[in-house]
Amino acid sequence: MHQRRKAREVALQVLYELDVLGIDAEEGMELFWSHFEAPEHTRPFAALLIAGAWNNRKELDDLISSCSENWTISRMSKVDKNILRMAIYELLHCPDIPPKVTLNEAIDLGKIYGTENSGSFINGILDAVYIKLSGKDQDQENASLAPD
């Protein structure tokens, strides 16, 4: 599990870089790997999250926007926005990872790298996105996804 946490941290750093510099995912990963060390075993999962979240950001941003009340994508911090993109990409395209794990990891990243409100902000949006994606009843889903 620690490998995937580290890969998510790397992916967040690269996604932030891409957002700031406006470069493509391949160039951003090359730039990151040339300047920073990360365990070799984290690269495949990090690369999957980076390319997936960045190359599908329009679709992901539309989904985020549809589930965020009173917040536009442009008002969100780059950290929170990229954690959300990465987590939603993971929910959509990584069926081997339990949704609860994805949500908890995203919330933890928000608490570490975001503001004091990032964890609850990310939790609220991801809960709404997951409910929308799964089509399940909101009360039932909130009970099953609440952190232990």
Backbone hydrogen bonds, N-H to C=O, Kabsch-Sander energy under -0.5 kcal/mol:
donor,donor_aa,acceptor,acceptor_aa,energy
5,R,1,M,-1.9
6,K,2,H,-2.4
7,A,3,Q,-2.3
8,R,4,R,-2.4
9,E,5,R,-2.2
10,V,6,K,-2.4
11,A,7,A,-2.7
12,L,8,R,-2.5
13,Q,9,E,-2.1
14,V,10,V,-2.5
15,L,11,A,-2.9
16,Y,12,L,-2.3
17,E,13,Q,-2.1
18,L,14,V,-2.7
19,D,15,L,-2.3
20,V,16,Y,-2.2
21,L,17,E,-3.0
22,G,18,L,-2.4
28,G,24,D,-2.4
29,M,25,A,-2.5
30,E,26,E,-2.4
31,L,27,E,-2.4
32,F,28,G,-2.4
33,W,29,M,-3.1
34,S,30,E,-1.8
35,H,31,L,-0.8
35,H,32,F,-1.2
36,F,32,F,-2.4
42,T,39,P,-2.1
43,R,39,P,-0.6
43,R,40,E,-1.2
46,A,42,T,-2.4
47,A,43,R,-3.2
48,L,44,P,-2.0
49,L,45,F,-2.3
50,I,46,A,-2.8
51,A,47,A,-2.6
52,G,48,L,-2.3
53,A,49,L,-2.7
54,W,50,I,-2.7
55,N,51,A,-2.6
56,N,52,G,-1.1
57,R,54,W,-1.2
60,L,56,N,-2.5
61,D,57,R,-3.3
62,D,58,K,-2.1
63,L,59,E,-1.9
64,I,60,L,-2.6
65,S,61,D,-2.9
66,S,62,D,-2.0
67,C,63,L,-0.7
67,C,64,I,-1.1
68,S,65,S,-0.9
69,E,67,C,-0.6
71,W,68,S,-0.7
75,R,72,T,-1.1
76,M,72,T,-0.8
76,M,73,I,-0.9
81,K,77,S,-2.8
82,N,78,K,-2.1
83,I,79,V,-2.2
84,L,80,D,-2.5
85,R,81,K,-2.4
86,M,82,N,-2.3
87,A,83,I,-2.7
88,I,84,L,-2.7
89,Y,85,R,-2.5
90,E,86,M,-2.3
91,L,87,A,-2.5
92,L,88,I,-2.3
93,H,89,Y,-2.6
94,C,90,E,-1.9
97,I,94,C,-2.0
101,V,98,P,-0.9
102,T,98,P,-1.9
103,L,99,P,-2.8
104,N,100,K,-2.5
105,E,101,V,-2.7
106,A,102,T,-2.3
107,I,103,L,-2.5
108,D,104,N,-2.5
109,L,105,E,-2.5
110,G,106,A,-2.2
111,K,107,I,-2.1
112,I,108,D,-2.0
113,Y,109,L,-3.2
114,G,110,G,-1.9
118,S,115,T,-1.0
121,F,117,N,-2.3
122,I,118,S,-3.1
123,N,119,G,-2.3
124,G,120,S,-2.4
125,I,121,F,-2.0
126,L,122,I,-2.9
127,D,123,N,-2.5
128,A,124,G,-1.8
129,V,125,I,-2.6
130,Y,126,L,-3.0
131,I,127,D,-2.4
132,K,128,A,-2.2
133,L,129,V,-2.9
134,S,130,Y,-2.6
135,G,131,I,-2.1
136,K,131,I,-0.6
141,E,137,D,-2.4
142,N,138,Q,-2.8
143,A,139,D,-1.5
144,S,140,Q,-1.4
145,L,141,E,-2.1
146,A,142,N,-1.1
